[in-house]
Amino acid sequence: MSKRSQIKGNDDDLFDRPDDDDDAVGTAGVADALALACLRAALPADLRRRIRYGDAVAVVVQAPAADWCDVLARAARKDAAQIVSLARDGTSRRDHDPARGNDGVAGDLARGRSVVGVSQDPQRFLPSTLIAVADAQVRVRAPDAKVLRSLLRKHASGRVPDALPDVSMLGFHEIVASFRSGAAAGDVVDRLAAVAKRKAVARTGDGPALQELPWVPAGAMRWGLSLAAEVAAHRAGAAWPKDSSALFHGPPGTGKTLFARAVAKSCGLNFIATSPSSWFRNTTGLNDVVTAFTRSWDAARAARPAIYFIDEIDGLPDRSKLDADRLSWWAPLLDAVLLALSGGSDSERDGLVICAATNHPEKIDPALLRPGRIGRLIEIGPPDATGLAAVLRHHLGTALAGADLVPAASLAPGTTPAQAAQWADDTLRLARDAGRAPMLDDLLRVIAPPDHRSPADRRVAAVHEAGHCVAYREAGLTIASTSIVARGDSGGETRAAGRPSMFPTRADLDAGVVILLAGRSAEEVVLGAASTGAVIDLAMATRALADGHGSHGLGDTLRHRPDPAASLAFDHALRAAVDADLARLHARALDLIRRRRADVECIADALLDRRFLTGDDVAALLGRTVCNGGAKSRAKNAKGGSRIRARNA
């Protein structure tokens, strides 16, 4: 059975009062008076008259949020004989179903009774018959200044202040709870303002605005500032911006959530954050999970204008990758999310910007990414040296004031803002433990800690990265940086500038594999033997060739395999083709290193001396006819390793 509110009417009923009697609230409590006033403001005068004069009408009322439903349904009732009201907020998945209660709606209307259905999401929870035959659909808004002033005059003492707070983001019960028995109107207003302020801080946060995030990629910044301009135009009377939703993607720690919060702050929007993992928290079944999602969605709609931010949205699986059993389990939640994000009409998404974040955009169900849901992908990648320096500056505060942090940031290309924040904390801790002010050397020790590897191990790392550098240059690519600063399991890293080709050819594939094999080949040619340090290079080369043969049609067959690398264990023909290519390209890499051995040793010596080289440094070294100082550098390292000397810092 449907959930019904059966309350007898009284002389203070909405429909019994003259339309112009704004102050007649009588003995009704604050809750009833608030609901009554907001409902009355939403209903057109002619509709109120029809109900008052006994016409049987069907009305759908959209509540601001779930906590308004029961009290609005109570306010809508004139008496049990003439008006039937339904309140459905989704708390009962059995009873609050559009397929239930339709016989009751039809019967009540046939007997001459008016039926008023109230829900924060009418399409999802009210009987479908009521939606279909409704004479009117109205939307109740949060109380404006006029309604609030009327409540204060009747339910508080003393003079009502001229300036009243915006209570649109407050819940129904939060507004009612701000009225206390015998309280002065000024005190009630102060309480309302304090609650609104606390909720605003909780929703928008006290973090930086967009202009305070110089590390954000240019494309993302343009989108955020453009959205802020469109929201400002909306407040001046323009329509709500369409197609403003976006998926932020990038490696972990790049600041996707911080960027979303900054967008909300710059736009002046509330920020409602959720995630699939939070929907599963403290739940016992799938129905509870769907309800948790629905509540987060309702909270966002109640907080409009707002950003609804779904973090780690890849927690929702791609339906195309599920078998039948798993799909049947996930379907109710996936359908609920897709239906909500689509919106039954433009008005349902007006005031909402849907944003999401993921480390794995390839795992997202394409249905989520179509226009009308989350139609735009925005990459939030690691910042460049200038952006990283800005992150360090932000987290260091007044420490190292005036110091140029860009050279220090250049020592760690690809570092995320999260890691930079940790570096700033570690730098301040070093100085605090030493009982002095932070120094630039503290930051350098954190970013590039002393190298405790043996001279032989450092030499292997330097020769290995030098081999990569020479291969990059041979392929006509630009080097961004090369380093032998050890980070985790990595003994060094060489990075290329720019983006790889979107549509690589077989020649591009071969050149890429030569670059990967050049580090190991340099060890073989210069040091006489290869080490175990090329594991990642070999894995990447093997996968690239397997994909080229098995997926991309760049081998001897056009037959496609979904996961060629996994097929190597049992596909003997594919394995033989990959082995042959590895041997051929390894020979090519060895030949390159033999021809360019002097360049390899020159770069290796510079790395041993400096530990980090920019792309310009490498270009300058390769532009010389003779690399000077190599023997001196090798001798110094043989005696125990060079002192950390960050030339670029």
Secondary structure, DSSP 8 states (H G I E B T S, - for coil): ---EE-----TT-TTTS-TT-TT--TT--HHHHHHHHHHHHHS-HHHHHHHHTT---EEEEE-SSGGGHHHHHHHH-S-TTTEEEEE--SS-TTTS-TTSSHHHHHHHHHTT-EEEEEESSHHHHS-HHHHHH-SEEEE-----HHHHHHHHHHHSBS---SS----TTS-HHHHHHT--TT-BHHHHHHHHHHHHHHHHHHHH-SS--GGG-TTS-HHHHHHHHHHHHHHHHHHTT----SS--EEEE-STTS-HHHHHHHHHHHHT-EEEEE-HHHHHTT-SSHHHHHHHHHHHHHHHHHT-SEEEEETTGGGS--GGGS-HHHHHHHHHHHHHHHHHHH-SSHHHHTTEEEEEEES-GGGS-GGGGSTTTS--EEE-----HHHHHHHHHHHHTTTTTT---HHHHHTSTT--HHHHHHHHHHHHHHHHHHTS---HHHHHHHHS----S-HHHHHHHHHHHHHHHHHHHHTT--EEEEE---BTTBS-EEEESS---SS--HHHHHHHHHHHHHHHHHIIIIISS--STTHHHHHHHHHHHHHHHHTSS-SS-----S-HHHHTTT-HHHHHHHHHHHHHHHHHHHHHHHHTHHHHHHHHHHHHHHSEEEHHHHHHHHHSSS-TTHHHHHHHHHTT------TT-
